[in-house]
């Protein structure tokens, strides 16, 4: 697993979010209202499984139910829709800990374009 390009000297834990916004073919067919289900993927990496699970729990507590803000859109609350199990990965940064415990958490929310 490649954990993107983490800057050299960055200490663990590593946390990242990626957002997947649907393209035109995946959006609502309704002519007057455009809505989309937006997916947010969180990745957390620490040195131990226990640390990874602790940071994952903290992230879920912080994000679950939060309402994203985007100009021109009405957004619903973030809902956790999945979480994997921690797995072992090799660090892609020379100076980092060589043993990483990684977990992915999935969230989703509905966004409706404002007229």
N, C-alpha and C positions, 0 to 999 in steps of 0.2 A: 504494500500500500504506500503510495506517495502522499505525503501530507503537505503538498504544495511547497513553496519555497519559503521556509521559515528562516528569518534573518539569523545569521551566525550570532551566537551569544545570547539568544533568546532563551530564557529559563522556562522550565516546565511549571505549571501545566500550559498546554497549548489549547486554545479554543478558537474555533472559526465557525462562521455562519455563511451558507450560500443560499441564495434565493432563486427560485425557478418561477418565472412569470410566463404563463401560457402565451404562445404565439397566436396569430389570427385564426388558424384553423381550429384551435382548441377552445376558443372563446364561445360565449353564449351566442345562439342563433337569433335571439330576440332583436328586433330592429331598433327598439327604443331604449332598451336597457342593456348595457354590456357588463357582464359579470365574469369573474374568473376565480378559480380556486388557486391560490398562491401557495407553493410549498417552500418550506424553509428547512434546510438540512444542517444540523449542528454536528460538528466533529470535535471531540475532546480527546486529548492525549496526555497521559501522566506516566509516571514511572511504575505504578502499581495498579492492580485491578481495584483495590479498595479506594485509592485516590481517584481513579477514573469514575467509579460509581458515585463517590461523594460529590465530585464536581458535576456529574450528570444530574444528580438530584438537585443541586443548587441551581443549575440552569433551568431545569423544569419548573422549580418553584418560582424563579424569577420571570419566566416567559409565559407559562400557562395562564391563559385568560387575559394577558396584556393585549391592548388594541393598537396595532400599528397605525401610523399616521402617514398618509401620502397625499400630496396635493392633487385635487381633482377626483379623489376616490373616497368612498365610504367603506371602511374596513371593519370586518368582524373580528372577534377575539381570536388570538392564537390558540390552537388546540393541539395537544400532543397526539399524534396518530401512530407513533411507533418508536421503539427503541430496541437496538440490537444488544447483543451480549458483548462484553469486553473481549478483545482479541489482541494477540501480540503482533507487533509490527517492528520493522527495523527503521531507525531514524534515517532521514535523508540529509541531515546536516552533520558534517564531520564532528563538530564540537559538542553535539547533543548526546544525551544518554542513548546508548545503543539499543536498549530494550524499552519499548513503549507499549503501554496498554491503551488501546484506542476503542472508542465507542461512538456510534452514530445515533442521533435522536432526530426524529422527523416531526415537524409541526406543519399545520396548514391553517389558512384563513381564507375567507371569502372577501373579495373586493368588488364593489359595484361602482362603475364610473358615474360621476355626478353629471347632470345635464349642464 
